[in-house]
């Protein structure tokens, strides 16, 4: 089904379809895409994926028989099982969880996701059909597991709002249980208040017929910290576009990720950190291994505004190419307007290191085994702060990937 | 920022551009504006053959259809292409002088003022100079000596007549006129420039040099340089440029094409010191230059070295297409921006052949309210087995009103190729400063020493004749600016 049919046929099904303001916004974006009135050449959201891939699909969304659930398995561990973007409503002294309601419309009006030249974020607003809101109260120390389930053929356009109030410490773990032929376009607004510490781990391992497009916008207040790790072992298309704004002094943000690609899989990554306050630190690091005819790209950007003195910002991208038909594109960018800063970036792309290979082989390890060891260490380098269950899961995926080399 | 720094920053902004004088000389100009008539006029003035004129007209037609390039991180005011003179030549040049003695003494005086004493240099320095004044080549020294070796070093308009086969074959072969609008514009209206041909297995015994000078007001300078190094040859080429101090902006859009055949090596060095505008950002040259080299044969090498201190707005990406197996591309750059200057400069290394290697060293220094961007592209195509690139780009910021940006594009399609890129942005290291000051150096001397150390990797790549000038230029740029 083409873009126009999708838009016209299901207009009534989208959230806030009665609101005039949003209708106008949706119409505006629709015209922009439909009439090709956007920058195609320098559009980072269209790298490795064509506009027709994004806009032509069979829109399908309806109420499901299966109900979303919430379990509190251990103390302060909240297992939230979402079904097609819907969550159960829940509230206790630590947390409030609910689906977005008509009263939340102001959040969308104030949310400035326009003018970003990001077609995926645009499509999210046009076809928006679900969204959840999580508020974590002050001083709460909890773990939230968000298990996303998407039923066959569903197209989910979801916008989530996470608010972490002062002095909270939260680990969010996201898992995707996607069945078959689903599209999951998920947009997050994450707001972190003073002194809060947030860890955000995203595990992506699903079958090839699914698409997952994640976009996050995080703002960090004074002395807060945000650490995000995405692990992409999927066979289907994944996009990880994550932005963070350091608005309070002494705040920290780290956006990291790794991906293993094979066959004709494609993966698109971007991280962007804006320093708006003094004495902040940022770290952006993505690593990937590519095989067969897979393709990946990674855009990273550190923006330091005029008053963000004493900034420290680091970027690193590493790619290992295992076959002569895969390709990797990286663009590590620095935009700096303050003088008292320490910013750097590094980027490498190449085959498995010959010297390491030689070292292992000279110790009697065969080439295949040596390759596997080097690749494992390349990925495992960053597996800190993960519990045993998740490490086992990554190991399993890694072993599976390595068995095809 | 401490008060000392602010004071010296102010001092620096008062530093005057010493090449800002105007030479009073009668000149012949084309009519203002760009149309087919202008191109025919230029072609007629130069007595060009018919094929050259039709090539120019084709390029003009392409230019008409092309939009302005938008990739750079620059704020470029609208340029009215119909408000520019496309040809200006000193009147006494209607007939080209055969000898330096026939050149207008005023011109010779101008070049002396600029530190390019054609006569003196001819004897002392052993540098062959081709001086371009506005739109025409004024004089080429040492021609006879070079001819003995079979080296052709002349103005491009002369080469069109004397070596049409080479010009026809290579002109526009590295920078196709349709590449972007300024390459098309230059191809349509280029007025002069240098042409160099080094025959097989000849090592050019001296540095070849061109000095560009814009003198006339409201005149654009569009020079074209074509250097061909035949099999096994070597040449080192230097380029320098200045312009008078004016309130209006002037356009300089040059195209430089280098072709290195098997085992040949070309070293191209530039010290760019066009008028940068005053401390309010008024006036100055728009310097939009396309430079590209083709390592066509096996084992060939092209090395670009540039020191960019002038121009109000610069965009310039000296690039290498590494086509021949084992070929090497190098890029060394120092870019200093001050006041309201904007620079978007870098390089493009395209690895096509096997075992091709490239190295990029870029140093950017931003002062005042300037914006300095490094933009680089390194790409390995499918067949570039075992290709290798190393990139290092460092930026130094002085003051919190300027900006330093790094925008590298890295694309690898070959799994045996290795690319390594690193970049850093920082201010002058306090510890180094402290160390120097403790040993009795003044703040200014210490900063100058550190900055010179910061640029050394690039400056040492310059040939002797330019290294001295470049080091002085860096020192002048920093004089009183930082401490």
Interface residues (C-beta under 8 A of the other chain):
Chain A: X42 X306 X307 X309 X319 X321 X322 X323 X324 X325 X326 X327 X328 X329 X330 X331 X332 X333 X334 X335 X336 X337 X338 X339 X340 X341 X342 X343 X344 X345 X346 X347 X348 X349 X350 X351
Chain B: X1 X71 X382 X395 X397 X398 X399 X400 X401 X402 X403 X404 X405 X406 X407 X408 X409 X410 X411 X412 X413 X414 X415 X416 X417 X418 X419 X420 X421 X422 X423 X424 X425 X426 X427
